Amino acid sequence: MVKRKIVWSKRATVKFFAILEFYSDRNQSNAYSKKLYKKIKKELGLLCKQPEIGKTTEIESVRGLIIEDFIILYEITPDTIIVHTVWDCKQNPDNLTIK
């Protein structure tokens, strides 16, 4: 079993930190954002070991890992797992751009 490295796309990084910032501002506290960050980091650790645990999507090579109200959309390569975006499921799905 090969343990793959997680690689975040620029879009995924920007979206993820925007989500963390949104909840920090809305809640007037960093507590939920820190909890969410730790949870996603933990789930990505599991994903490194078992990359097939995410659900398949309409795009053949892209899978989605559901974590609470969020979906991590990623692609598996021989050496890496490329995180294309982080999606807050409360958003309008028409605005979702994966790659």
N, C-alpha and C positions, 0 to 999 in steps of 0.2 A: 504494500500500500504506500503510495506516494503522498506525502503531505505537501500540499500546494501553498504557495504564498498568495496572500490577498493583495491585490492591486486596485486602488481606487481611481476611477476616472476623475477628471476635473469636475464634470457635471455632478457626479455622486458626492464628491467632497463638498462642493458648494451647497448642494441641496441638503446634505446631512447637517452641516453647520448652521444653515438657515433654519432648519427645523428645531435644532437645539436652542438657537437664539430666540425663535418665536415663543417657545414654551417658557424660557427664562423671563422674557419680557411680559408675557401674558400672566404668568403666575407670580411675578415679582419675587422669584426665587430660582436658584439654580438646582434645587433638589431633584425635581422631576427630570431635568435635562441630564444631570449626572447619573441618575438611575437608568435612563434610557440609553445613554452612552455605554454604561457598563453592560447592560443587557445585550445590546447589539454586538459589542466586542466579544462577549461570551458566545453568542450564537454563531458569529463568524469563526470563532475557534473550532466549534463543532463542524462547521461547514468545511473547514480545511481538511478535517479527517473524513468526512462523509459528504462530498460535494453533490451527490445525487439527491439529498434530502429535500431540496426545493421542488416546487411544483413546475411542471412544464408550462410554457406560455405559447402564444400564437407565433412567436418568432422561434424557429426551430432550435437554435443554439442557446437561447436565453431561458433561464429558470428564475423562479421567484421564491424567496424565503420569507414566509409570513412571521412577523414578530409583533405581537399585540396589534396595533392599528397601522402598522407599517409593512411595506414589502421591500425587500432588498432584491433588486433585479440584477442578475449576474450571469456570467458566461464562464464555462470551464474550458481551460486549455491544459495541455499536458503538464505544465509547470506552475500555472497560476490560476487564480479565480479572479476574474475582472469584475468589479462591482461597477455597473453602468449607472445606476441611480438608486436613490432611496425615495420611496413614495409614501406619503401620508394618505391613507385610504379615505380620509375625510375630504380630500380635494376632488375637484371635477376631473373624472377620468379622461375627458376630451383633451385635457392639458398635458397628459402623460407623454413624455418623450423618452424612449429607452436608450437609443444609441445616437 
